[in-house]
Amino acid sequence: MDGMVAIGAGLAVLTGLGAGIGMGIATSKAAEAVGRQPEASGKINSLLMLGLALTESTAIYGFVTALIIIFQS
């Protein structure tokens, strides 16, 4: 049963991989948008920060889930 716990925790931590890829894509698109319309950089930056915070919370939820899986078994 310990092997299944390790597999489950590993899969839960993989949410960090998806979050990292998503954050990289969002940041690159925001940089492109600011390059095209520098006058809208304030609005773009605020939307980017909101999106990055939500994406990071997904990674944190995956990490916490992995910790719960490990310590509850």
ChimeraX commands (.cxc) that place a marker at each C-alpha (Angstrom):
marker #1 position 0.00,0.00,0.00 radius 0.5
marker #1 position 2.95,2.37,0.54 radius 0.5
marker #1 position 3.72,2.30,-3.17 radius 0.5
marker #1 position 0.22,3.46,-4.03 radius 0.5
marker #1 position 0.55,6.33,-1.56 radius 0.5
marker #1 position 3.80,7.42,-3.22 radius 0.5
marker #1 position 2.22,7.25,-6.67 radius 0.5
marker #1 position -0.78,9.28,-5.51 radius 0.5
marker #1 position 1.41,11.91,-3.88 radius 0.5
marker #1 position 3.58,12.10,-7.00 radius 0.5
marker #1 position 0.55,12.63,-9.19 radius 0.5
marker #1 position -0.74,15.35,-6.87 radius 0.5
marker #1 position 2.58,17.17,-7.05 radius 0.5
marker #1 position 2.45,17.12,-10.87 radius 0.5
marker #1 position -0.04,19.99,-10.66 radius 0.5
marker #1 position 3.03,22.15,-10.07 radius 0.5
marker #1 position 4.33,21.19,-13.50 radius 0.5
marker #1 position 1.14,22.30,-15.20 radius 0.5
marker #1 position 1.05,25.49,-13.15 radius 0.5
marker #1 position 4.63,26.31,-14.09 radius 0.5
marker #1 position 3.96,25.82,-17.78 radius 0.5
marker #1 position 0.80,27.93,-17.56 radius 0.5
marker #1 position 2.59,30.72,-15.72 radius 0.5
marker #1 position 5.34,30.79,-18.33 radius 0.5
marker #1 position 2.87,31.00,-21.18 radius 0.5
marker #1 position 0.86,33.73,-19.46 radius 0.5
marker #1 position 3.98,35.77,-18.74 radius 0.5
marker #1 position 5.21,35.51,-22.31 radius 0.5
marker #1 position 1.84,36.59,-23.69 radius 0.5
marker #1 position 1.73,39.52,-21.28 radius 0.5
marker #1 position 5.20,40.61,-22.40 radius 0.5
marker #1 position 4.05,40.42,-26.02 radius 0.5
marker #1 position 0.94,42.46,-25.20 radius 0.5
marker #1 position 2.96,45.18,-23.46 radius 0.5
marker #1 position 5.34,45.25,-26.41 radius 0.5
marker #1 position 2.44,45.85,-28.77 radius 0.5
marker #1 position 0.54,48.35,-26.60 radius 0.5
marker #1 position 2.81,49.95,-24.00 radius 0.5
marker #1 position 0.08,52.37,-22.93 radius 0.5
marker #1 position -2.01,49.46,-21.61 radius 0.5
marker #1 position 0.80,48.02,-19.49 radius 0.5
marker #1 position -0.89,48.87,-16.17 radius 0.5
marker #1 position -4.05,46.98,-17.00 radius 0.5
marker #1 position -2.10,44.08,-18.51 radius 0.5
marker #1 position 0.11,43.80,-15.42 radius 0.5
marker #1 position -2.84,43.77,-13.04 radius 0.5
marker #1 position -4.60,41.05,-15.03 radius 0.5
marker #1 position -1.36,39.08,-15.22 radius 0.5
marker #1 position -0.86,39.23,-11.45 radius 0.5
marker #1 position -4.42,38.05,-10.82 radius 0.5
marker #1 position -3.97,35.15,-13.23 radius 0.5
marker #1 position -0.60,34.18,-11.77 radius 0.5
marker #1 position -2.01,34.20,-8.24 radius 0.5
marker #1 position -4.83,31.87,-9.26 radius 0.5
marker #1 position -2.42,29.60,-11.12 radius 0.5
marker #1 position -0.06,29.48,-8.16 radius 0.5
marker #1 position -2.92,28.55,-5.85 radius 0.5
marker #1 position -3.55,25.49,-8.02 radius 0.5
marker #1 position 0.05,24.38,-7.52 radius 0.5
marker #1 position -0.23,24.96,-3.77 radius 0.5
marker #1 position -3.43,22.90,-3.60 radius 0.5
marker #1 position -1.64,20.03,-5.33 radius 0.5
marker #1 position 1.28,20.26,-2.91 radius 0.5
marker #1 position -1.00,20.32,0.12 radius 0.5
marker #1 position -2.95,17.37,-1.26 radius 0.5
marker #1 position 0.31,15.43,-1.64 radius 0.5
marker #1 position 1.27,16.23,1.95 radius 0.5
marker #1 position -2.13,15.11,3.20 radius 0.5
marker #1 position -1.85,11.85,1.24 radius 0.5
marker #1 position 1.61,11.15,2.67 radius 0.5
marker #1 position 0.88,11.97,6.30 radius 0.5
marker #1 position -2.57,10.41,6.52 radius 0.5
marker #1 position -1.28,6.99,5.45 radius 0.5
marker link #1:1,2 radius 0.2
marker link #1:2,3 radius 0.2
marker link #1:3,4 radius 0.2
marker link #1:4,5 radius 0.2
marker link #1:5,6 radius 0.2
marker link #1:6,7 radius 0.2
marker link #1:7,8 radius 0.2
marker link #1:8,9 radius 0.2
marker link #1:9,10 radius 0.2
marker link #1:10,11 radius 0.2
marker link #1:11,12 radius 0.2
marker link #1:12,13 radius 0.2
marker link #1:13,14 radius 0.2
marker link #1:14,15 radius 0.2
marker link #1:15,16 radius 0.2
marker link #1:16,17 radius 0.2
marker link #1:17,18 radius 0.2
marker link #1:18,19 radius 0.2
marker link #1:19,20 radius 0.2
marker link #1:20,21 radius 0.2
marker link #1:21,22 radius 0.2
marker link #1:22,23 radius 0.2
marker link #1:23,24 radius 0.2
marker link #1:24,25 radius 0.2
marker link #1:25,26 radius 0.2
marker link #1:26,27 radius 0.2
marker link #1:27,28 radius 0.2
marker link #1:28,29 radius 0.2
marker link #1:29,30 radius 0.2
marker link #1:30,31 radius 0.2
marker link #1:31,32 radius 0.2
marker link #1:32,33 radius 0.2
marker link #1:33,34 radius 0.2
marker link #1:34,35 radius 0.2
marker link #1:35,36 radius 0.2
marker link #1:36,37 radius 0.2
marker link #1:37,38 radius 0.2
marker link #1:38,39 radius 0.2
marker link #1:39,40 radius 0.2
marker link #1:40,41 radius 0.2
marker link #1:41,42 radius 0.2
marker link #1:42,43 radius 0.2
marker link #1:43,44 radius 0.2
marker link #1:44,45 radius 0.2
marker link #1:45,46 radius 0.2
marker link #1:46,47 radius 0.2
marker link #1:47,48 radius 0.2
marker link #1:48,49 radius 0.2
marker link #1:49,50 radius 0.2
marker link #1:50,51 radius 0.2
marker link #1:51,52 radius 0.2
marker link #1:52,53 radius 0.2
marker link #1:53,54 radius 0.2
marker link #1:54,55 radius 0.2
marker link #1:55,56 radius 0.2
marker link #1:56,57 radius 0.2
marker link #1:57,58 radius 0.2
marker link #1:58,59 radius 0.2
marker link #1:59,60 radius 0.2
marker link #1:60,61 radius 0.2
marker link #1:61,62 radius 0.2
marker link #1:62,63 radius 0.2
marker link #1:63,64 radius 0.2
marker link #1:64,65 radius 0.2
marker link #1:65,66 radius 0.2
marker link #1:66,67 radius 0.2
marker link #1:67,68 radius 0.2
marker link #1:68,69 radius 0.2
marker link #1:69,70 radius 0.2
marker link #1:70,71 radius 0.2
marker link #1:71,72 radius 0.2
marker link #1:72,73 radius 0.2
view
